[in-house]
Amino acid sequence: MTALMAQHSLSAHDLAAGSVEVTGDKAVVILTGSICSADATAPGTAGPRCLTNTDQNSTNPGFKVTLEQLSDGKWYVYFPAKSS
């Protein structure tokens, strides 16, 4: 997850799995914690702009991650969530 976020100039702090829903070879995880953009700073501040989620059942798509288990048995992450 960290490598994927670095490719998109994002960083994360205190990320944890909130709710997890698994159906067969697909899963949806709602993350809690903070996701920050390294490219954009909030107006009037010197640091990155961050979004924080503390609700394990949040509907915010920025904290929704989908996973899919492929035939090799490994789970692969889609972030932001893969559209169905």
C-alpha positions as CSV (number, residue, x, y, z in Angstrom):
1,M,0.0,0.0,0.0
2,T,2.8,2.4,0.9
3,A,4.5,1.9,-2.5
4,L,1.3,2.5,-4.3
5,M,0.7,5.7,-2.5
6,A,4.2,6.9,-3.1
7,Q,3.6,6.6,-6.9
8,H,0.7,9.1,-6.5
9,S,2.6,11.6,-4.3
10,L,0.5,10.5,-1.2
11,S,1.6,9.7,2.3
12,A,-0.4,8.0,5.1
13,H,-0.4,8.2,8.8
14,D,-1.9,5.7,11.3
15,L,-3.7,3.7,8.6
16,A,-5.7,0.7,9.8
17,A,-8.4,-1.5,8.5
18,G,-11.8,-0.3,9.7
19,S,-14.6,-2.4,8.3
20,V,-13.8,-5.4,6.1
21,E,-16.3,-7.1,3.8
22,V,-15.2,-10.2,1.9
23,T,-17.3,-11.9,-0.8
24,G,-15.5,-14.8,-2.5
25,D,-12.3,-13.5,-4.1
26,K,-13.2,-9.8,-3.6
27,A,-13.0,-7.6,-0.5
28,V,-13.7,-4.0,0.4
29,V,-11.9,-2.3,3.3
30,I,-12.6,1.0,4.7
31,L,-9.4,2.6,6.1
32,T,-9.1,4.8,9.1
33,G,-6.2,7.2,9.6
34,S,-4.9,10.1,7.5
35,I,-4.0,10.4,3.8
36,C,-1.9,13.4,2.8
37,S,-1.1,14.9,-0.6
38,A,2.6,15.7,-0.9
39,D,2.0,17.9,-4.0
40,A,-0.6,20.3,-2.7
41,T,-0.5,22.3,0.4
42,A,-3.5,23.8,2.1
43,P,-3.8,27.6,1.6
44,G,-2.0,29.5,4.4
45,T,-0.1,26.4,5.6
46,A,3.4,25.1,5.0
47,G,2.5,21.4,5.2
48,P,0.7,18.9,3.1
49,R,-3.1,18.8,2.8
50,C,-4.4,15.8,4.8
51,L,-7.8,14.0,5.0
52,T,-8.5,12.0,8.1
53,N,-11.1,9.3,8.6
54,T,-12.1,7.9,12.0
55,D,-15.3,6.2,10.9
56,Q,-14.7,2.5,10.2
57,N,-18.0,2.6,8.1
58,S,-17.3,5.8,6.2
59,T,-18.7,6.3,2.7
60,N,-15.9,8.6,1.7
61,P,-14.4,7.0,-1.5
62,G,-10.9,8.2,-0.6
63,F,-10.8,5.7,2.2
64,K,-12.4,2.8,0.4
65,V,-10.0,0.1,-0.9
66,T,-10.9,-2.9,-3.0
67,L,-8.9,-6.1,-3.1
68,E,-9.1,-9.0,-5.4
69,Q,-7.6,-12.5,-4.8
70,L,-6.2,-13.8,-8.1
71,S,-5.5,-17.3,-9.1
72,D,-2.0,-17.1,-7.6
73,G,-3.7,-16.9,-4.2
74,K,-2.4,-13.3,-3.5
75,W,-4.6,-10.4,-2.7
76,Y,-4.1,-7.3,-4.9
77,V,-5.1,-3.8,-3.8
78,Y,-7.0,-1.2,-5.9
79,F,-6.7,2.3,-4.6
80,P,-8.8,4.3,-5.0
81,A,-11.5,1.6,-5.1
82,K,-11.8,-0.2,-8.4
83,S,-15.1,0.7,-10.2
84,S,-17.5,-2.2,-10.9
